């Protein structure tokens, strides 16, 4: 039996971005290179709470929204921070360093 074909998310996107959405939330933007790349990603069905919670090693309840924004070929999601922005132990005060795990996400094709 052959292994399902996959592509890394990094090969489908123009950019990945994360930023604070207040002191307790981080929002992520996944902007795809083309309509075809976006449609392939949407069709894969992996852009959901379960995937993001597994990727970021958080409870699914901390992923509070996942949106597919067709007009911009973009998927957005928002996560509750474990530590409030700038509190002791916070690893990214502005939330701008949190997108990196998305680079190696495998997308079934």
C-alpha positions in Angstrom: 0.0 0.0 0.0 1.5 3.4 -1.0 1.9 6.2 1.4 -0.5 9.2 0.9 1.1 12.1 -0.9 1.7 15.2 1.1 3.3 18.6 0.7 4.7 20.9 3.5 2.6 24.0 4.2 5.7 26.1 3.7 5.6 25.1 0.0 2.0 26.3 -0.4 2.1 29.8 1.3 3.3 33.3 0.6 3.7 34.0 4.3 2.8 32.8 7.8 2.2 35.4 10.5 1.2 35.5 14.1 0.4 38.4 16.3 -1.3 39.3 19.6 -5.0 39.8 19.5 -5.1 41.3 23.0 -3.0 40.2 26.0 -4.6 36.7 26.1 -4.9 35.8 22.5 -2.7 35.1 19.5 -4.0 35.1 15.9 -2.4 33.3 13.0 -2.7 34.1 9.3 -1.8 31.5 6.7 -1.8 33.3 3.2 -1.5 30.9 0.3 0.5 31.5 -2.9 -2.5 30.9 -5.2 -6.2 30.0 -5.3 -5.1 26.5 -6.3 -2.9 26.1 -3.2 -5.6 27.5 -1.0 -8.2 25.1 -2.5 -5.9 22.2 -2.0 -5.3 23.1 1.6 -9.1 23.6 2.3 -9.9 20.3 0.6 -7.3 18.5 2.8 -9.6 19.0 5.9 -6.6 19.4 8.3 -7.0 23.1 9.1 -9.1 22.6 12.2 -9.0 22.8 16.0 -7.6 19.3 16.4 -4.7 19.9 14.0 -3.7 23.2 15.6 -4.1 21.9 19.2 -1.9 18.9 18.3 0.7 21.1 16.6 0.9 23.6 19.4 0.5 21.0 22.2 -2.5 22.7 23.7 -6.1 21.6 24.6 -8.5 21.9 21.7 -10.6 24.4 23.7 -7.7 26.9 23.5 -8.2 27.1 19.7 -11.1 29.4 19.8 -11.7 30.0 16.1 -10.7 28.8 12.6 -11.7 30.8 9.6 -11.4 30.1 5.9 -11.3 33.5 4.1 -11.9 32.8 0.4 -11.5 36.4 -0.8 -7.9 36.5 0.3 -7.0 32.8 -0.1 -6.2 32.8 3.7 -6.9 30.6 6.7 -6.9 32.3 10.1 -7.0 30.8 13.6 -6.9 32.2 17.1 -5.5 30.6 20.2 -5.7 31.5 23.9 -2.3 32.2 25.3 -1.0 30.1 28.1 0.6 33.2 29.7 -0.6 36.7 29.2 1.6 38.8 26.9 4.7 40.2 28.7 4.1 38.2 31.9 7.0 36.2 33.4 7.7 33.2 31.3 6.1 34.6 28.1 8.2 33.4 25.1 6.9 36.0 22.6 5.7 39.3 24.0 4.1 40.3 20.7 3.0 36.8 19.6 5.1 37.3 16.5 7.4 34.2 17.0 4.6 31.6 17.3 4.0 30.8 13.6 7.2 28.6 13.1 5.6 25.2 13.9 3.3 25.7 10.9 6.2 25.5 8.5 6.5 21.7 8.8 2.8 20.9 8.8 2.1 18.2 6.2 -0.9 18.8 4.0 -2.3 15.7 2.2 -2.7 16.1 -1.5 
